[in-house]
Amino acid sequence: MRLFCVALVCISIFSGRGIAQAVGQTPDTSAKPATKAKKIWTNDDFGRSSPSPGEAAPTARRSSTRRYSDAAIFITPRNGDVVQPSDVLHIGISVTPGKVKGPVVIVSQIGDSNDIRESPPYSFTMNVSREDHVGAGSPLIGTHPLTAFGDLGGKYDLASIDVDVEEREMPTKLSVRGNMVRQYEPSRVSFYRAGEQDHIGIYAKFPNGDEFDVINSTYLKLVSGNANVVNVGEAGWLTAIGPGDTTVTATYTFGGRTLQLSFPVSVSVPQFGLIPNPLALDFGDQPVGQWSNPLEVVLTNRSDSTIKIYPPEIRAGARESDDCTASPLPPGGSCSISVTFLAIQPGRTQGIIYIPNSQSGQISLPVSGKGI
């Protein structure tokens, strides 16, 4: 018996017959990450655009088919097709004769398919979930991979496409939820230090009674009114950049109509403790693959006691050198951190440098830049 696993699904292949066994596929509906979750941002996190589809045949943002081999190709659905929660998805793939040894199965976090095919026609059915969150806790609504697996002599991923799970109606109401969101009306988000993050959900109520988190919907666009106060990242991540007040607006567009939700966001910064200056680093446009010139951050001890600063933890395309960890910083004392940035591909990216210390636990320094 040979066993291979992907996306929490294990496929056991026996000589002459196949058994597919799903393990651990109970949806994870645990709470969203806490404010200080160390999210690693990449250029891909800022590359999504939100289309404005027409009433007829709405189509998801098209991405390139991830064709892993020349052994198979999806016939139906097409890459980027829209499906609906609870749909029965009919899947057809073409498999090159003689390429695959044994059974072929379909795997996706959006639903279950118990079909196993060892010969043509390679047709499958999958029941799309109605749960709000699927897989490892990602929202059902949005783009998900659909992958065909079979034995290629030690390799198992045959072909993959993206399907977009969406409602085919305009929602009647939008609301926001998150760790830092005030839970009573009117909703607002409050941050108390630059570099704090919150993962929000935008929930939509639909005429058919469904309510889903649509933060990953290709029909939704999230925009900050002032990126110097709060930055809006992909998948609902908000990052506090500097002190001030602004508004974040969610716009859901479908069939030529739009529905908006705006909520205030405030960022305040402490005046006591370990204080960075500036509060964030923006490297602007940078050639892809080249390290930038350094930018400097000065840390000042604005407290009544000595502060021990520990080695920074980098969660960004960056590197640093400093004179802060050699010895404790006395009251009124300062030290500096020099940071250089690397864009790995075109597009804007943002990360965080965490600076652990004995006074506040840690402070966070947002780092951003745009690859050109």
Order of alpha helices (4+ residues) and beta strands (2+ residues): beta-beta-beta-beta-beta-beta-beta-beta-beta-beta-beta-beta-beta-beta-beta-beta-beta-beta-beta-beta-beta-beta-beta-beta-beta-beta-beta-beta-beta-beta-beta
